[in-house]
Amino acid sequence: MATEICNHTKTRPTIKRGSSGPAVMQAQCYLNNSLTNTNLATDGVFGPVTEQATHRFQTCADITVDGVIGAQTWSHLAFWANSPDFVC
């Protein structure tokens, strides 16, 4: 089995602007590894910069663009973060 690129948490709750904690750190790490020219602070705080990166990721992945990281976005993030390529 491949090694997970981000190891902040295995949980995948729905997170959005204002959320904080290990799941946000996981999402930030995934976003950094899924998008080109992205260097989010992995600080566990879902603020405007993380929300903007989430919108960009969702647009590139051709999924619902709402700035919220729910089941669909987690699934795509996990795939792209652990892929040798970037979604965009």
matplotlib code that plots the C-alpha trace (Angstrom):
import matplotlib.pyplot as plt

x = [0.0, 1.3, 2.3, -0.1, 1.5, -0.3, -0.7, -2.5, -5.7, -7.6, -11.0, -12.7, -15.4, -17.1, -15.0, -15.3, -14.2, -14.1, -13.2, -10.0, -8.0, -6.3, -8.8, -8.0, -4.3, -4.9, -6.9, -4.2, -1.5, -3.6, -4.2, -0.5, 0.2, -2.7, -2.3, 0.7, 2.0, 0.2, 2.0, -0.7, 0.4, -0.5, -1.8, -5.2, -7.1, -9.6, -9.4, -9.9, -6.6, -7.6, -11.1, -9.7, -7.4, -10.5, -12.4, -9.5, -9.1, -12.9, -12.9, -9.9, -11.3, -14.6, -16.6, -19.1, -17.5, -18.7, -15.5, -16.6, -14.6, -17.1, -17.1, -16.8, -13.9, -12.1, -12.2, -10.7, -8.2, -6.9, -6.5, -4.7, -2.5, -1.2, -0.8, 2.5, 0.6, -1.2, -4.9, -3.9]
y = [0.0, 3.5, 5.8, 8.6, 12.0, 13.9, 12.4, 14.9, 12.9, 10.1, 11.7, 13.6, 15.8, 18.6, 21.7, 25.3, 28.8, 29.2, 25.5, 24.6, 21.5, 18.5, 18.0, 21.5, 20.7, 17.6, 19.5, 22.3, 19.6, 18.0, 21.3, 22.1, 18.7, 19.0, 22.5, 24.2, 27.4, 26.8, 27.1, 27.3, 27.4, 24.1, 25.9, 24.2, 27.4, 27.5, 31.1, 33.1, 31.8, 28.1, 28.9, 30.4, 27.4, 25.1, 27.0, 26.7, 23.0, 22.3, 24.2, 22.3, 19.0, 19.8, 19.2, 21.4, 24.7, 25.9, 26.4, 23.6, 20.4, 17.6, 14.0, 14.7, 17.2, 15.0, 12.1, 14.2, 15.8, 12.5, 11.2, 14.3, 14.8, 11.3, 11.5, 12.4, 15.0, 18.2, 18.8, 22.3]
z = [0.0, -0.8, 1.9, 2.6, 1.8, 4.6, 8.0, 10.2, 10.6, 9.0, 9.7, 6.9, 8.4, 6.4, 6.9, 5.7, 6.4, 10.2, 10.8, 12.6, 13.7, 12.3, 9.4, 8.2, 8.4, 6.3, 3.7, 3.5, 3.0, 0.3, -1.4, -1.4, -3.1, -5.6, -7.0, -8.7, -7.1, -3.8, -0.5, 2.1, 5.8, 7.3, 10.4, 10.8, 10.3, 7.4, 6.5, 3.2, 1.6, 2.2, 1.0, -2.2, -2.8, -2.2, -4.8, -7.3, -6.6, -7.0, -10.3, -11.6, -10.5, -12.2, -9.0, -7.1, -6.4, -3.0, -0.9, 1.4, 1.8, 2.1, 1.0, -2.8, -2.3, 0.2, -2.3, -5.1, -2.8, -1.5, -5.1, -6.4, -3.4, -3.6, -7.4, -9.2, -11.1, -10.1, -10.8, -12.2]

ax = plt.figure().add_subplot(projection="3d")
ax.plot(x, y, z, "-o")
ax.set_aspect("equal")
plt.show()
